[in-house]
Amino acid sequence: KFIYMGNSKEWPGKIKAKFFSRGNTNPSQLLFYKKILNMELKDVSDYWIKNSDKGLYEPETIEDVRILINKIAKTKGAISFVSKNEIKKLPAKIKILYEF
């Protein structure tokens, strides 16, 4: 939550955190808003508009799951979310931090 919302910019050990969004029409993204952020799409959109003057911007969006998985595997500190039905096997470099 803190990484997505821009309140935390690094992992323990000073590793820069990079969140990749799935896009506002992705069911996983909408579930993330509801279950993790406790917000609806409009609330999240309003948050980014309200905080842009503070230098907080919505994370980069990658809708294609294959491109997303490759980007996460190659980007140290990257994080996103993927529905279990979107992939059969995760690359060894990718770890599951939380399931919802």
C-alpha positions as CSV (number, residue, x, y, z in Angstrom):
1,K,0.0,0.0,0.0
2,F,2.7,2.5,1.0
3,I,4.8,1.8,-2.1
4,Y,1.8,2.1,-4.4
5,M,0.7,5.4,-2.8
6,G,4.2,6.8,-3.0
7,N,4.6,7.1,0.8
8,S,7.5,4.6,0.8
9,K,10.1,4.7,-1.9
10,E,12.5,1.9,-0.8
11,W,12.6,-1.6,0.6
12,P,14.7,-2.5,3.7
13,G,18.4,-2.4,2.7
14,K,18.0,0.8,0.7
15,I,16.7,-0.9,-2.4
16,K,14.6,1.5,-4.5
17,A,11.0,0.3,-4.8
18,K,9.3,0.5,-8.2
19,F,5.5,-0.2,-8.4
20,F,3.9,-1.2,-11.7
21,S,0.2,-0.7,-12.1
22,R,-2.0,-3.0,-14.2
23,G,-4.4,-0.3,-15.4
24,N,-7.7,0.8,-14.1
25,T,-9.8,-1.7,-16.1
26,N,-7.8,-4.7,-14.9
27,P,-9.9,-6.8,-12.4
28,S,-6.7,-7.4,-10.3
29,Q,-6.1,-3.7,-10.0
30,L,-9.7,-3.0,-9.0
31,L,-9.5,-5.8,-6.4
32,F,-6.2,-4.3,-5.1
33,Y,-7.9,-0.9,-4.7
34,K,-10.8,-2.4,-2.8
35,K,-9.1,-5.0,-0.6
36,I,-5.7,-3.4,0.0
37,L,-6.2,0.3,-0.3
38,N,-9.9,0.3,0.8
39,M,-10.7,2.7,-2.0
40,E,-12.7,2.8,-5.1
41,L,-11.4,3.8,-8.6
42,K,-12.6,7.4,-8.2
43,D,-11.0,7.7,-4.8
44,V,-7.6,6.5,-6.2
45,S,-7.9,8.9,-9.2
46,D,-8.7,11.8,-6.9
47,Y,-5.7,10.9,-4.7
48,W,-3.2,11.1,-7.7
49,I,-4.7,14.4,-8.8
50,K,-4.6,15.9,-5.3
51,N,-1.0,14.8,-4.6
52,S,0.6,15.6,-8.0
53,D,1.7,19.0,-6.7
54,K,3.6,17.1,-4.0
55,G,5.6,15.1,-6.6
56,L,3.5,11.9,-6.2
57,Y,2.4,10.4,-9.5
58,E,0.5,7.3,-10.4
59,P,2.8,4.3,-11.0
60,E,3.7,3.2,-14.6
61,T,1.0,1.0,-16.1
62,I,1.8,-2.3,-17.8
63,E,-1.4,-4.1,-18.8
64,D,0.2,-7.1,-20.6
65,V,1.0,-9.7,-18.0
66,R,4.0,-11.2,-20.0
67,I,5.6,-7.7,-20.4
68,L,4.9,-7.1,-16.7
69,I,6.5,-10.3,-15.5
70,N,9.6,-9.6,-17.7
71,K,9.8,-6.0,-16.4
72,I,9.6,-7.1,-12.7
73,A,12.2,-9.9,-13.3
74,K,14.6,-7.4,-14.7
75,T,13.9,-4.4,-12.3
76,K,15.4,-4.7,-8.9
77,G,12.9,-3.8,-6.2
78,A,9.9,-4.0,-8.6
79,I,6.5,-4.9,-7.3
80,S,3.0,-5.4,-8.8
81,F,0.1,-7.8,-8.6
82,V,-1.0,-10.6,-10.9
83,S,-4.1,-12.9,-10.7
84,K,-3.2,-16.5,-10.3
85,N,-5.2,-17.4,-13.4
86,E,-3.0,-15.1,-15.6
87,I,0.2,-17.1,-15.2
88,K,1.1,-20.7,-14.8
89,K,4.6,-20.3,-13.4
90,L,6.6,-17.4,-12.0
91,P,10.2,-16.9,-12.9
92,A,12.6,-17.8,-10.1
93,K,13.6,-14.2,-9.6
94,I,10.0,-13.2,-8.6
95,K,8.7,-13.8,-5.1
96,I,5.1,-13.7,-3.9
97,L,4.8,-11.2,-1.0
98,Y,1.1,-11.3,-0.3
99,E,-2.0,-13.1,-1.5
100,F,-5.4,-11.6,-1.4
